[in-house]
């Protein structure tokens, strides 16, 4: 006969016992327990091995020892540094010394007459501004380019000195008016270029 399962109450089913393992304590618990035991052990070890405090021994007060006073030290004042000269020609002149090639002039049999410039009347003093003397043409040409950037025309003149060495002079001018030459010198000095005023005969 068929059974009616509709009205049947539900009974809790028994679960089959499978081989369940017991839960182990979490590893964090072991970690905390080990940390606690370590702190307790360290504290006990510190207290056990701590050296006993040393008691200060009182000594009778000593009489103060008077030291002989040292002889007063006489300090000699340093001599003042040499006063800086407001003139700089002391350094400019030795550097700007140009030695004339005397031997070359003595060797010539017939002197070459100096060519007069057509735009200067004869007998009038003329000036040139030397903006540097260099051992290589490359350096002289570089200075000439610097002057060109300032709007100043210049020329490079090759000379031989008495020991046979060649020098390249950078010259600006000639000027018939000393005031114009001084103005060029002032402009070049403001650009940190050392100059030398040369009279042209």
C-alpha positions in Angstrom: 0.0 0.0 0.0 1.1 3.4 -0.8 2.3 5.7 2.0 1.2 9.2 2.4 4.2 11.3 3.0 2.4 14.6 3.1 1.5 14.8 6.7 4.7 13.3 7.9 6.8 15.6 10.1 10.3 16.3 9.2 12.7 14.7 11.5 16.2 15.8 11.8 18.3 13.6 9.8 21.3 12.1 11.2 24.3 13.0 9.4 26.7 10.3 8.7 29.8 10.6 10.7 32.6 11.1 8.5 36.1 11.3 9.8 36.0 14.9 10.9 39.2 16.3 12.5 39.2 18.4 15.6 39.9 22.1 14.9 43.4 23.1 15.7 44.0 26.4 17.5 44.8 29.3 15.1 48.5 30.0 14.5 48.0 33.6 15.6 47.1 32.3 19.0 50.4 30.4 19.2 52.2 33.5 18.1 50.7 35.7 20.8 51.4 33.1 23.5 55.0 32.9 22.4 55.4 36.6 22.4 53.9 36.9 25.9 56.2 34.2 27.2 59.2 35.8 25.6 58.5 39.2 27.2 58.0 37.6 30.6 61.3 35.7 30.2 63.2 38.8 29.1 61.9 40.9 32.0 62.9 38.2 34.5 66.3 37.9 32.9 66.9 41.6 33.0 65.9 41.8 36.7 68.0 38.8 37.6 71.2 39.8 35.8 71.0 43.5 36.5 74.1 44.7 38.3 73.7 46.1 41.8 73.7 49.9 42.0 77.1 51.2 43.2 76.9 53.4 46.2 78.8 56.6 46.0 81.7 56.8 48.5 81.9 60.1 50.2 85.3 61.6 50.2 86.4 64.4 52.4 86.4 67.8 50.6 89.8 68.7 49.2 91.3 72.1 49.5 91.2 74.0 46.3 94.5 74.1 44.5 95.5 77.5 43.3 97.2 77.4 40.0 99.8 80.0 39.2 98.5 82.6 36.7 100.0 82.2 33.3 102.0 85.1 31.9 99.9 87.4 29.8 100.3 86.6 26.1 101.1 89.5 23.9 99.4 89.2 20.6 101.1 91.0 17.8 98.6 92.5 15.4 98.9 91.2 11.9 100.2 93.7 9.4 97.4 95.1 7.3 97.0 93.5 3.9 98.6 95.6 1.2 96.2 98.2 0.1 94.7 97.5 -3.3 95.7 100.1 -5.7 92.9 101.9 -7.5 95.2 101.9 -10.6 95.4 98.8 -12.6 98.2 99.9 -15.0 100.7 98.1 -12.8 99.3 94.8 -14.1 98.3 96.0 -17.6 101.6 97.5 -18.7 103.8 94.4 -18.2 101.3 92.3 -20.1 100.9 94.8 -22.9 104.6 95.3 -23.5 105.4 95.0 -27.2 109.0 94.7 -28.2 109.9 96.3 -31.5 111.7 94.2 -34.1 114.8 96.3 -34.2 116.9 93.7 -35.9 114.5 93.5 -38.8 114.8 97.3 -39.4 118.6 97.1 -39.2 118.7 94.4 -41.8 116.8 96.4 -44.4 119.1 98.3 -46.8 116.6 100.9 -48.0 113.9 101.8 -45.6 110.3 101.5 -46.8 108.5 104.9 -46.5 105.5 104.9 -44.3 102.3 105.2 -46.4 100.2 108.1 -45.3 96.5 107.5 -45.2 94.6 109.7 -47.7 91.9 110.7 -45.3 94.2 112.1 -42.6 96.1 115.4 -43.1 99.8 115.0 -42.7 101.2 116.1 -39.4 98.0 115.3 -37.5 98.4 112.7 -34.6 96.5 109.4 -35.2 95.6 106.8 -32.7 94.7 103.1 -32.7 93.2 101.0 -30.0 94.9 97.6 -29.5 92.2 95.2 -28.3 94.7 92.3 -27.7 97.8 90.6 -28.8 97.7 86.8 -29.3 100.1 84.0 -30.2 97.7 82.3 -32.6 95.7 83.8 -35.5 92.7 81.8 -34.3 92.6 83.6 -30.9 93.0 87.0 -32.7 90.2 86.2 -35.1 88.0 85.2 -32.2 88.6 88.6 -30.6 87.9 90.3 -33.9 84.6 88.5 -34.1 83.7 89.6 -30.5 84.4 93.2 -31.6 82.2 92.7 -34.7 79.3 91.7 -32.5 79.7 95.0 -30.6 79.6 96.8 -33.9 83.3 97.7 -33.9 85.5 97.2 -37.0 88.9 95.9 -36.4 91.9 94.4 -38.2 94.4 91.7 -37.3 98.0 92.6 -37.9 100.8 90.0 -37.8 104.1 91.1 -36.4 107.4 89.4 -35.6 109.3 90.2 -32.4 113.1 90.1 -31.9 113.2 86.4 -31.0 111.4 85.4 -34.2 108.1 84.7 -32.6 104.9 85.8 -34.3 102.2 87.8 -32.6 98.8 88.8 -33.9 97.5 92.2 -32.8 93.9 93.1 -33.0 93.7 96.9 -33.8 90.7 99.3 -34.0 91.1 102.5 -35.9 93.1 104.6 -36.8 91.4 107.7 -35.2 92.3 111.3 -35.8 90.4 112.3 -32.7 91.6 111.2 -29.3 88.1 111.5 -27.9 86.8 108.8 -30.4 89.6 106.5 -29.4 88.8 107.0 -25.7 85.2 106.2 -26.4 86.1 102.9 -28.1 88.4 102.1 -25.1 85.5 102.8 -22.7 83.2 100.5 -24.6 85.7 97.7 -24.7 86.5 98.1 -21.0 82.8 97.8 -20.2 82.9 94.4 -22.0 85.9 93.3 -19.9 88.3 93.6 -22.8 91.7 95.1 -21.9 92.9 97.7 -24.4 96.0 99.8 -25.1 96.0 103.1 -26.8 98.7 103.3 -29.5 100.0 106.4 -31.3 100.4 105.9 -35.0 103.1 108.0 -36.6 
